[in-house]
Amino acid sequence: MPMSPLRKSEALQLLQGGQALFPALIKAFDGAATWIQLETYIFDFHGAGADVADALVRAAGRGVTVQVLVDGIGTDPLPAGWQKKFAEAGVQWCVYSPLAAGLGGLGLLVPNRWRRLHRKLCVVDQHVAFCGGINVLDDFYDPNHGELQAPRFDFAVAVTGPLAAEAADAMAQLWWRVQAGYSARQRHLSAAWEKFKAAGYGGRTGTTSLANGSASGAAYSLGAPGARAVLVLRDNLRNRSSIERAYRKAIGKARQEIIIANGYFVPGGKLRRALIRAARRGVRVTLLLQGKYEYYMQYHAARPVYGALLAAGVEIHEYEASFLHAKVAVVDGHWATVGSSNLDPLSLLLAREANVVVEDRAFAEDLRGRLCEAMASHGRRIDPAEYGHRPLSQRLQGWMAYALMRLALLVTGQRY
């Protein structure tokens, strides 16, 4: 991949949970000069979410362009009070693929409505980018379960430098497309996009850097010798399998250790086989998965996958302190990824996702240490013998959820 010139301003920071991310976001918003772009699946206004919203209002009030794009299923309708605050300050709020009015949940019966915006991206002044799995949602609150006793386990990364400008380009184009309503009547998209950029919303070079099939952009230097970061985007056009390929390539090259923490882990055949082959050639493969029930389908559909992995020697730990929402991995102590993509069919086949892939030993070791600590303090290792003798009721629930997930994919025309 082409490398950008070394930039002394380039920086990389691992952020664990909203307790680390939200203060960093607010600080960036309060220092913003021209433009804030924010994409999230969930924007919730309880607790810390309201603090983030207030910072957006302050920025817009002093003349910063503020654009917030939320998913039409993940985010509830904008509360009246916040609608008034945003309108008065000039915060631009847009909804990605909203369900048809009056249909409610029935809108999900339309297969193309399953293609969601699951990215958690934020770029401030095209200079600093935040990417990860963390929604704008208080660590100690869940819309479906109420107050949490322990914080949600999740990560984000902050990157300063040219990667942020590339992320800004991608976000600007999606904002423009959503605003235009994906109109089939628009015949001059390139010309319209150039006009959009000329109006001050586009990035450096349009989206030409996003066309790479294996990763969405160039690899950018992080300042340390050999340290690089790449923005990897998944969409339903040119980058349909970019994130899964990044995982499989790293797994295929692994020689010592693979650690993956993933909230909704239902990998397809290629990814499962890559993990099994790695374990059989002597690589220590460790998975940290969700042990606390959050959603029926994802929770139970993961269980039938365990058998073949355990038989190959893969270690599986379930996180029990709170909801595990992380989507991260570390390979051989130098390769790491942090992002929004689960290793399940919704993320890998249908949703818009964003991960940052990092080649940097210090960053990877930092993330590895946090994952190992989480397993030691809050994880329960799955015993293969115990798994093999689990109750029939658990087996049936697992296979039913797995079958329903596969059936849903067939409806969309996807193979997994």
Secondary structure, 3 states (H helix, E strand, C coil): CCECCCCCCCEEEEEEHHHHHHHHHHHHHHCCCCEEEEEECCECCCCHHHHHHHHHHHHHHCCCEEEEEEECCCCCCCCHHHHHHHHHHCCEEEEECCCCCCCHHHHHHCHHHHCCECCCEEEECCCEEEEECCCECCCCEECCCEECCCCCECEEEEEECHHHHHHHHHHHHHHHHHHHCCCCCCCCHHHHHHHHHHCCCCCCCCCHHHCCCCCCCCEEECCCCCCEEEEEEECCCCCCCHHHHHHHHHHHHCCCEEEEEECCCCCCHHHHHHHHHHHHCCCEEEEEEECCCCCHHHHHHCHHHHHHHHHCCCEEEEECCCCECCEEEEECCCEEEEECCCCCHHHHHHCEEEEEEEECHHHHHHHHHHHHHHHHHHEEECCHHHHHCCCHHHHHHHHHHHHHHHHHHHHHCCCC
